[in-house]
Every structure is written in C-alpha cells, then in structure tokens.
Amino acid sequence: MALVLHGVRTNKNVLKALIAAEYTGVEVELVQNFEMGVSNRTPEFLKMNPLGKIPVLETPDGPIFESNAIARYVTNLKKDNPLFGSSLFENGLIDQWIDFSSLEIDANILRWWKPRRGFSVYLPLVEEAAITALKRALNALNAHLASNTYLVGHSVTLADIITTCNLLLGFSVMLTKSFTSEFPHVERYYWTMVNQPNFRKLLGEVKQTETIPPPVEFAKKPAQPNEAVKPKAKNEPKKEAKKESSKPKAEETPEAEEEAPKPKPKNPLDLLPPSKMILDEWKRLYSNTKTNFREVAIKGFWDMYDPEGYSLWFCNYKYNDENTISFVTLNKVGGFLQRMDLARKYAFGKMLVIGSEPPYKVKGLWLFRGQEIPQFIIDECYDMELYEWTKVDTSDENQKERVNQMIEDQEPFEGEALLDAKCFK
Ligand SMILES: N[C@@H](CCC(=O)N[C@@H](CS)C(=O)NCC(=O)O)C(=O)O
C-alpha cells in the first residue's frame, strides 16, 4: 500500500521524499486536494506536525515530519539501498552532505529569499550576511565537485537528492546565472542532477531564475505568509476531487507557498527608441580585452557610446568616513552589485574602493539606458540613495578621462591606491 505524503508536489522539501521513492521503488502518494495554508492548519494536520509545516509522511506506525527524516525513512524501506552508500564511512559522508546542504546552503538561501517574499522582515545587513555565508558554502561545495561527479562515491545517493532539492529552490527563485557562474562545478552538478531521469520525471524542465525579487518593502503589494492560499468563499465552486497528478507543470517553482504569477508590466526602458549601442557588445568587448585596454576597450567604448540612448553617471558614497574596515566596505559594494542584478539588461557599472588604509572611499561609474537614472532602480535598490549621483558631461575632456580611468581601474586613481575594483556587467 502506498505511503501518504502531505504537501504540494512542487515544494522542494516534498520532492526530497518523492525522488528518493522513485530511486527506491517505493510507492508514495500525495494526499488529495492539499491546500497550502488551509490543509496544514487543520487540527488533524497539527496533530501530525505541531508546527503545521509540510511535508508530513503517514506511515503504518504513525506520522513523521521533517523532510530529511522522511526522505531517510523512504530510503530505508529498501534493504542495502545504494542511496545510503556502500560502507559505514560513505554513510557518514552522506549524512555530512545532507547536514551541510541543509544548514549551510538551504538555511542561507531561505534567509535571503524569505524577506524578499514578505515571509520575514527585510534587513540589508542580515541579507548581506546570508549571501556571504551562502557563497562560503557554495565555494566549499564547488571545490569538492571539482573532482567529484557525485557528492559521495560514484553514483547518486540520498545526499545528492537532498542537496539538489535544496539548490532547486535557490536556482529557481534567487540564484541568477551571474551569481552561480562563480561556482561552475556546482552549476555542472546541478544541471546533471536535475536531468537524471528519476529527477526529471518529477521536476520536468527546470529553469534558472533571471531575476532576484526586490525586497518586499519596495514591492507594490507585500505577500503575507498565510494569505498566499486563502480558504475559498462558501459559494465558490469546489474543485473536483482528484488525485494529485505526478506530472510536473513547467511554470511551477519549488517555493514554500505559491501565488498565481502576476503579468509583468513592460519596463519603460524597453519602450525607448532603439539605440545603436548594443550594451551586450560593449560588455563582451570589456570582458574580452586583455591587452591594450586603452586602445581596444576604451576606444571601442567611445565608438559605441550613444549619448541619446544612454547616459553616464559618477557616484560617490555619501558615508565614506564609515568605511573603516576593508572587508565590510568590500561586502557593502558586493551587496550593492548583487542588488543591481535587476538592472543587468540596462546598465554597466564600475565600482572602485579607493585607498590603502581606512577610511576607504567608494566611487563608481555607471552607464544607464536612457537619460536619467532609471526610476525602477531607484525604487528597488536601496543602495542608490547612499550615493551622490552626478551626470557625466561628455563634452568635458577631464570628465571623459575620469570615465576612462574608472573603466580601466587605473592605479593610482586620483592619487591613491585601489583596494579593489568591481565591475557590474
Ligand atoms: N525543516 C522543515 C521545514 C519545513 C518547512 O519550512 N515547510 C514549509 C514549506 S517549505 C511550510 O510548511 N511552511 C508553512 C508554515 O511555516 O506555516 C523540513 O525540512 O521539513
């Protein structure tokens, strides 16, 4: 008889058990007509899990909650299951990676993502700490995967199932390509795993998010944790009772609670008259120029630059006196560039951290589509107001030369050494 699992099929914690069941050859059926925010609030559900969280597995001996425990239980239903490795040591390593991906990866993705969905308070410093910790974990994972196809041994284990499900939420909602490209072995691992037949059967086609959602304090209508799925009004027709399909739907994401996607309004910058400057061409030229930077990249920039379609801006951090610790200053700039992700199609930027000793100065150069700093960036990236912005007058040769020096990371810059130069492209 099939075991009954409570939860929604697109939830990454539910998927851990479903994928483990697929590998193990155990029948696990999702409970019918489960409604997030409703079914998990009933007294019957709270008896199974007092926190009212999914997933919960009903077993012949009683309910189990906590997704990793459920996935282990399902895996244990097959004797000598290779998902647990081939030795006591491998079994220990599998537990190691399960804990690592849950505590170091999943927990930090959630710390970053939840405030941006309105499930917890958005605090920039907390977000920065979460991103730093996540990158540290992904660096360690990346190093391990540089010489290993799977986390443990030479085939898929429960560690891969749980780690991939944890990465699934990240890749689907927060970790854009520009973020993950720092971790090429994690990327390779992730795409290999989600395309394994037993994963694909449940996940369908998996896509990577192209944007990071803005913090909810800037969004038009904050999502409320328990409002995501409201109980139906009495006179609303009841959905026909049917068994949960095991086929994935491409548009669903492994989020905790789901909302109907809202149609995206067109960005006003897309409605501007076309420009002869192709931003991606400039970014490619910048990235690919390794020598003769002045003659090739800088000259190329001015050849491409379209003063009608784009504008250049200098920015100067307003609180340079506070930049007394080098790594905090660098993290601050790194966080700013992360949050600018939403502007990637419309901007290029250089941020210089200047000085050989504190306090460090942070100054930047930005190229934006249009004649003004785009309003959506001002609205959605709180860092913008921490800088003074001055439009570059390109008829002034001194200002043009300053642009060149910033693009080029010229050192010394304005008489001082550079602590770092970061590029947004
Ligand atoms: N550590 C738990 C986390 C469970 C969890 O947070 N579930 C979320 C969905 S991913 C939930 O049910 N949220 C509803 C709530 O918090 O009330 C596990 O791995 O099972």
The ligand as an SDF file (V2000), in Angstrom:
LIG
                    3D

 20 19  0  0  0  0  0  0  0  0999 V2000
   12.7620   21.7520    8.3380 N   0  0  0  0  0  0  0  0  0  0  0  0
   11.4740   21.5060    7.7550 C   0  0  0  0  0  0  0  0  0  0  0  0
   10.9780   22.7700    7.0790 C   0  0  0  0  0  0  0  0  0  0  0  0
    9.5460   22.6380    6.6830 C   0  0  0  0  0  0  0  0  0  0  0  0
    9.0100   23.9380    6.1280 C   0  0  0  0  0  0  0  0  0  0  0  0
    9.5250   25.0290    6.3990 O   0  0  0  0  0  0  0  0  0  0  0  0
    7.9380   23.8200    5.3650 N   0  0  0  0  0  0  0  0  0  0  0  0
    7.3370   25.0000    4.7940 C   0  0  0  0  0  0  0  0  0  0  0  0
    7.1960   24.7780    3.3270 C   0  0  0  0  0  0  0  0  0  0  0  0
    8.8120   24.5940    2.5910 S   0  0  0  0  0  0  0  0  0  0  0  0
    5.9520   25.1600    5.4010 C   0  0  0  0  0  0  0  0  0  0  0  0
    5.2240   24.2170    5.5470 O   0  0  0  0  0  0  0  0  0  0  0  0
    5.5850   26.3830    5.7430 N   0  0  0  0  0  0  0  0  0  0  0  0
    4.3140   26.6930    6.3070 C   0  0  0  0  0  0  0  0  0  0  0  0
    4.4050   27.3980    7.6120 C   0  0  0  0  0  0  0  0  0  0  0  0
    5.5030   27.8330    8.0020 O   0  0  0  0  0  0  0  0  0  0  0  0
    3.3660   27.5430    8.2360 O   0  0  0  0  0  0  0  0  0  0  0  0
   11.5730   20.3540    6.7470 C   0  0  0  0  0  0  0  0  0  0  0  0
   12.6460   20.1780    6.1540 O   0  0  0  0  0  0  0  0  0  0  0  0
   10.6000   19.6310    6.5820 O   0  0  0  0  0  0  0  0  0  0  0  0
  1  2  1  0
  2  3  1  0
  2 18  1  0
  3  4  1  0
  4  5  1  0
  5  6  2  0
  5  7  1  0
  7  8  1  0
  8  9  1  0
  8 11  1  0
  9 10  1  0
 11 12  2  0
 11 13  1  0
 13 14  1  0
 14 15  1  0
 15 16  2  0
 15 17  1  0
 18 19  2  0
 18 20  1  0
M  END
$$$$
